[in-house]
Structure formats: C-alpha cells, structure tokens
Amino acid sequence: MEKSFLTLSGVSFLVGIIILFISKVVTANLELVHNVGIDTIGDYNFSYYAVASFVIGIIFLILNFLPFFTKK
C-alpha cells in the first residue's frame, strides 16, 4: 500500500513540474505572439494548478510515511 502512495506522490510532483513548464510556454506565447498583457494572463491563474498538484504530492508523501510514525 505504501508503494502506491510514493508512486502517486512522484507522479503528482512531475505533473506539477510539467504544468509549470507549460504555463510558462503559454504565457510567453500569449505575450509575444498575441500581444496579451501580463495583467490579463494573471487572471487565468495558471500557477494555481501546479501548486495544487504539488500539495497533492505532499499529501501522498505524508500518507506514505504515516505508518512509520504510527507503529509501536
């Protein structure tokens, strides 16, 4: 059971990194090609999804190590 939490944690962190990279590419594309202002792009909250993915990864990591703290 603990291995699945560790795997899910790793996947969540990777998804967060991929979302951050894609959001930077999309932001640069909107600014340079379509002349969209940074204030308008900020309204989309692209980084919120990456932060949520990192938080989910941390939760899975805590769930992975939780049995080590509860054993007597």
NUZAMAR-228335 format. One record per residue: chain; x, y, z of N, C-alpha, C, O in turn. Coordinates in steps of 0.02 Angstrom, whole numbers. Example, Ala and Ser with C-alpha at 12.3 -4.5 7.8 and 13.67 -1.06 7.14 Angstrom:
<atoms>
@seza A n.x 660 n.y -284 n.z 390 ca.x 615 ca.y -225 ca.z 390 c.x 660 c.y -165 c.z 390 o.x 712 o.y -166 o.z 423
@seza A n.x 642 n.y -112 n.z 354 ca.x 684 ca.y -53 ca.z 357 c.x 645 c.y 2 c.z 394 o.x 670 o.y 57 o.z 402
</atoms>
This chain:
<atoms>
@seza A n.x 41 n.y -60 n.z 0 ca.x 0 ca.y 0 ca.z 0 c.x 44 c.y 63 c.z 0 o.x 27 o.y 112 o.z -33
@seza A n.x 99 n.y 62 n.z 37 ca.x 141 ca.y 122 ca.z 42 c.x 175 c.y 138 c.z -24 o.x 188 o.y 196 o.z -38
@seza A n.x 189 n.y 87 n.z -65 ca.x 222 ca.y 100 ca.z -128 c.x 177 c.y 139 c.z -176 o.x 201 o.y 180 o.z -215
@seza A n.x 113 n.y 127 n.z -172 ca.x 68 ca.y 163 ca.z -216 c.x 65 c.y 238 c.z -198 o.x 61 o.y 280 o.z -243
@seza A n.x 67 n.y 253 n.z -133 ca.x 69 ca.y 324 ca.z -113 c.x 133 c.y 358 c.z -137 o.x 131 o.y 416 o.z -157
@seza A n.x 189 n.y 322 n.z -133 ca.x 252 ca.y 351 ca.z -156 c.x 250 c.y 362 c.z -232 o.x 275 o.y 413 o.z -256
@seza A n.x 222 n.y 316 n.z -268 ca.x 216 ca.y 323 ca.z -341 c.x 170 c.y 381 c.z -358 o.x 186 o.y 421 o.z -402
@seza A n.x 113 n.y 386 n.z -324 ca.x 67 ca.y 441 ca.z -336 c.x 98 c.y 508 c.z -319 o.x 85 o.y 559 o.z -352
@seza A n.x 138 n.y 510 n.z -267 ca.x 173 ca.y 571 ca.z -248 c.x 221 c.y 593 c.z -303 o.x 222 o.y 651 o.z -322
@seza A n.x 260 n.y 546 n.z -328 ca.x 307 ca.y 561 ca.z -382 c.x 271 c.y 585 c.z -445 o.x 293 o.y 632 o.z -477
@seza A n.x 216 n.y 553 n.z -461 ca.x 177 ca.y 573 ca.z -520 c.x 148 c.y 643 c.z -510 o.x 148 o.y 683 o.z -557
@seza A n.x 124 n.y 658 n.z -450 ca.x 97 ca.y 724 ca.z -437 c.x 150 c.y 778 c.z -444 o.x 137 o.y 832 o.z -471
@seza A n.x 210 n.y 765 n.z -418 ca.x 264 ca.y 814 ca.z -425 c.x 283 c.y 824 c.z -498 o.x 294 o.y 880 o.z -520
@seza A n.x 286 n.y 769 n.z -536 ca.x 303 ca.y 775 ca.z -607 c.x 249 c.y 813 c.z -645 o.x 264 o.y 855 o.z -688
@seza A n.x 186 n.y 800 n.z -630 ca.x 132 ca.y 837 ca.z -662 c.x 136 c.y 911 c.z -644 o.x 124 o.y 953 o.z -687
@seza A n.x 152 n.y 926 n.z -582 ca.x 161 ca.y 996 ca.z -563 c.x 216 c.y 1031 c.z -601 o.x 209 o.y 1088 o.z -622
@seza A n.x 272 n.y 996 n.z -610 ca.x 328 ca.y 1025 ca.z -649 c.x 308 c.y 1035 c.z -721 o.x 324 o.y 1086 o.z -751
@seza A n.x 273 n.y 986 n.z -750 ca.x 251 ca.y 992 ca.z -819 c.x 201 c.y 1049 c.z -827 o.x 205 o.y 1087 o.z -876
@seza A n.x 156 n.y 1057 n.z -779 ca.x 107 ca.y 1112 ca.z -782 c.x 143 c.y 1179 c.z -777 o.x 125 o.y 1226 o.z -813
@seza A n.x 193 n.y 1184 n.z -733 ca.x 231 ca.y 1247 ca.z -728 c.x 266 c.y 1264 c.z -794 o.x 265 o.y 1321 o.z -816
@seza A n.x 297 n.y 1213 n.z -825 ca.x 332 ca.y 1224 ca.z -888 c.x 283 c.y 1245 c.z -943 o.x 296 o.y 1292 o.z -980
@seza A n.x 227 n.y 1210 n.z -947 ca.x 178 ca.y 1227 ca.z -998 c.x 148 c.y 1296 c.z -987 o.x 136 o.y 1333 o.z -1035
@seza A n.x 137 n.y 1314 n.z -923 ca.x 109 ca.y 1380 ca.z -910 c.x 158 c.y 1435 c.z -930 o.x 137 o.y 1488 o.z -953
@seza A n.x 222 n.y 1424 n.z -921 ca.x 272 ca.y 1474 ca.z -943 c.x 273 c.y 1480 c.z -1019 o.x 279 o.y 1535 o.z -1045
@seza A n.x 267 n.y 1423 n.z -1053 ca.x 266 ca.y 1425 ca.z -1127 c.x 203 c.y 1460 c.z -1151 o.x 206 o.y 1501 o.z -1197
@seza A n.x 146 n.y 1445 n.z -1121 ca.x 83 ca.y 1477 ca.z -1142 c.x 86 c.y 1552 c.z -1127 o.x 63 o.y 1592 o.z -1168
@seza A n.x 113 n.y 1571 n.z -1069 ca.x 119 ca.y 1642 ca.z -1052 c.x 163 c.y 1679 c.z -1102 o.x 146 o.y 1733 o.z -1124
@seza A n.x 220 n.y 1649 n.z -1118 ca.x 265 ca.y 1681 ca.z -1167 c.x 232 c.y 1686 c.z -1235 o.x 239 o.y 1737 o.z -1269
@seza A n.x 196 n.y 1635 n.z -1255 ca.x 161 ca.y 1636 ca.z -1319 c.x 108 c.y 1691 c.z -1320 o.x 102 o.y 1728 o.z -1369
@seza A n.x 69 n.y 1696 n.z -1268 ca.x 17 ca.y 1748 ca.z -1265 c.x 47 c.y 1818 c.z -1266 o.x 20 o.y 1863 o.z -1298
@seza A n.x 103 n.y 1827 n.z -1231 ca.x 134 ca.y 1893 ca.z -1228 c.x 165 c.y 1912 c.z -1295 o.x 155 o.y 1968 o.z -1319
@seza A n.x 203 n.y 1867 n.z -1324 ca.x 242 ca.y 1884 ca.z -1383 c.x 202 c.y 1881 c.z -1448 o.x 210 o.y 1925 o.z -1491
@seza A n.x 161 n.y 1831 n.z -1456 ca.x 127 ca.y 1822 ca.z -1520 c.x 61 c.y 1859 c.z -1522 o.x 44 o.y 1890 o.z -1573
@seza A n.x 23 n.y 1856 n.z -1468 ca.x -45 ca.y 1883 ca.z -1470 c.x -51 c.y 1951 c.z -1434 o.x -106 o.y 1978 o.z -1430
@seza A n.x 4 n.y 1978 n.z -1409 ca.x 5 ca.y 2043 ca.z -1375 c.x -45 c.y 2048 c.z -1318 o.x -79 o.y 2099 o.z -1310
@seza A n.x -50 n.y 1995 n.z -1279 ca.x -94 ca.y 1995 ca.z -1221 c.x -53 c.y 2020 c.z -1161 o.x 4 o.y 1997 o.z -1152
@seza A n.x -80 n.y 2065 n.z -1122 ca.x -43 ca.y 2093 ca.z -1066 c.x -35 c.y 2044 c.z -1009 o.x -74 o.y 1997 o.z -1002
@seza A n.x 16 n.y 2056 n.z -968 ca.x 30 ca.y 2011 ca.z -912 c.x -26 c.y 2014 c.z -860 o.x -38 o.y 1965 o.z -825
@seza A n.x -60 n.y 2071 n.z -853 ca.x -116 ca.y 2075 ca.z -806 c.x -173 c.y 2030 c.z -826 o.x -205 o.y 1999 o.z -784
@seza A n.x -186 n.y 2026 n.z -890 ca.x -239 ca.y 1982 ca.z -915 c.x -221 c.y 1909 c.z -906 o.x -263 o.y 1869 o.z -888
@seza A n.x -157 n.y 1893 n.z -918 ca.x -134 ca.y 1823 ca.z -909 c.x -138 c.y 1804 c.z -836 o.x -153 o.y 1747 o.z -820
@seza A n.x -123 n.y 1851 n.z -791 ca.x -127 ca.y 1836 ca.z -720 c.x -196 c.y 1817 c.z -696 o.x -204 o.y 1782 o.z -646
@seza A n.x -246 n.y 1839 n.z -733 ca.x -315 ca.y 1821 ca.z -714 c.x -331 c.y 1748 c.z -726 o.x -379 o.y 1721 o.z -697
@seza A n.x -291 n.y 1714 n.z -768 ca.x -304 ca.y 1643 ca.z -782 c.x -281 c.y 1597 c.z -726 o.x -304 o.y 1541 o.z -721
@seza A n.x -236 n.y 1621 n.z -683 ca.x -211 ca.y 1582 ca.z -626 c.x -182 c.y 1514 c.z -647 o.x -201 o.y 1462 o.z -620
@seza A n.x -137 n.y 1514 n.z -696 ca.x -106 ca.y 1452 ca.z -718 c.x -67 c.y 1418 c.z -663 o.x -66 o.y 1356 o.z -659
@seza A n.x -34 n.y 1456 n.z -620 ca.x 9 ca.y 1427 ca.z -569 c.x -32 c.y 1392 c.z -514 o.x -5 o.y 1351 o.z -477
@seza A n.x -96 n.y 1408 n.z -509 ca.x -138 ca.y 1377 ca.z -457 c.x -141 c.y 1301 c.z -467 o.x -140 o.y 1264 o.z -418
@seza A n.x -144 n.y 1278 n.z -529 ca.x -149 ca.y 1207 ca.z -542 c.x -83 c.y 1171 c.z -524 o.x -85 o.y 1115 o.z -499
@seza A n.x -28 n.y 1203 n.z -536 ca.x 37 ca.y 1174 ca.z -519 c.x 44 c.y 1170 c.z -443 o.x 68 o.y 1119 o.z -417
@seza A n.x 25 n.y 1222 n.z -408 ca.x 29 ca.y 1221 ca.z -334 c.x -17 c.y 1168 c.z -306 o.x 1 o.y 1133 o.z -259
@seza A n.x -77 n.y 1161 n.z -334 ca.x -123 ca.y 1109 ca.z -311 c.x -93 c.y 1040 c.z -322 o.x -101 o.y 996 o.z -280
@seza A n.x -60 n.y 1030 n.z -378 ca.x -28 ca.y 966 ca.z -392 c.x 29 c.y 952 c.z -343 o.x 36 o.y 895 o.z -320
@seza A n.x 68 n.y 1003 n.z -325 ca.x 122 ca.y 994 ca.z -276 c.x 93 c.y 978 c.z -207 o.x 121 o.y 936 o.z -171
@seza A n.x 38 n.y 1010 n.z -189 ca.x 7 ca.y 997 ca.z -124 c.x -20 c.y 925 c.z -121 o.x -13 o.y 891 o.z -70
@seza A n.x -49 n.y 902 n.z -175 ca.x -73 ca.y 833 ca.z -178 c.x -14 c.y 785 c.z -172 o.x -19 o.y 733 o.z -139
@seza A n.x 42 n.y 802 n.z -204 ca.x 102 ca.y 761 ca.z -198 c.x 128 c.y 757 c.z -127 o.x 150 o.y 704 o.z -104
@seza A n.x 126 n.y 813 n.z -92 ca.x 148 ca.y 814 ca.z -22 c.x 101 c.y 773 c.z 22 o.x 123 o.y 738 o.z 67
@seza A n.x 37 n.y 777 n.z 8 ca.x -11 ca.y 737 ca.z 46 c.x 2 c.y 662 c.z 36 o.x 2 o.y 624 o.z 84
@seza A n.x 14 n.y 642 n.z -26 ca.x 29 ca.y 571 ca.z -39 c.x 95 c.y 551 c.z -6 o.x 101 o.y 494 o.z 17
@seza A n.x 144 n.y 596 n.z -5 ca.x 207 ca.y 581 ca.z 28 c.x 198 c.y 572 c.z 103 o.x 228 o.y 527 o.z 133
@seza A n.x 157 n.y 614 n.z 133 ca.x 143 ca.y 607 ca.z 205 c.x 106 c.y 541 c.z 218 o.x 121 o.y 507 o.z 267
@seza A n.x 58 n.y 525 n.z 175 ca.x 22 ca.y 462 ca.z 183 c.x 68 c.y 402 c.z 175 o.x 56 o.y 349 o.z 204
@seza A n.x 121 n.y 409 n.z 135 ca.x 169 ca.y 355 ca.z 126 c.x 208 c.y 342 c.z 190 o.x 219 o.y 284 o.z 208
@seza A n.x 228 n.y 394 n.z 225 ca.x 269 ca.y 386 ca.z 285 c.x 229 c.y 384 c.z 350 o.x 258 o.y 375 o.z 403
@seza A n.x 164 n.y 391 n.z 346 ca.x 121 ca.y 390 ca.z 405 c.x 126 c.y 324 c.z 444 o.x 127 o.y 327 o.z 505
@seza A n.x 127 n.y 266 n.z 412 ca.x 131 ca.y 204 ca.z 451 c.x 195 c.y 198 c.z 493 o.x 195 o.y 165 o.z 544
@seza A n.x 249 n.y 230 n.z 472 ca.x 312 ca.y 226 ca.z 511 c.x 305 c.y 263 c.z 578 o.x 339 o.y 246 o.z 626
@seza A n.x 263 n.y 314 n.z 580 ca.x 254 ca.y 353 ca.z 640 c.x 201 c.y 324 c.z 686 o.x 200 o.y 338 o.z 746
@seza A n.x 156 n.y 284 n.z 658 ca.x 102 ca.y 256 ca.z 699 c.x 118 c.y 188 c.z 727 o.x 82 o.y 164 o.z 771
@seza A n.x 171 n.y 154 n.z 702 ca.x 190 ca.y 89 ca.z 728 c.x 222 c.y 96 c.z 797 o.x 257 o.y 145 o.z 810
@seza A n.x 210 n.y 46 n.z 840 ca.x 240 ca.y 49 ca.z 906 c.x 294 c.y -3 c.z 912 o.x 326 o.y -8 o.z 965
</atoms>
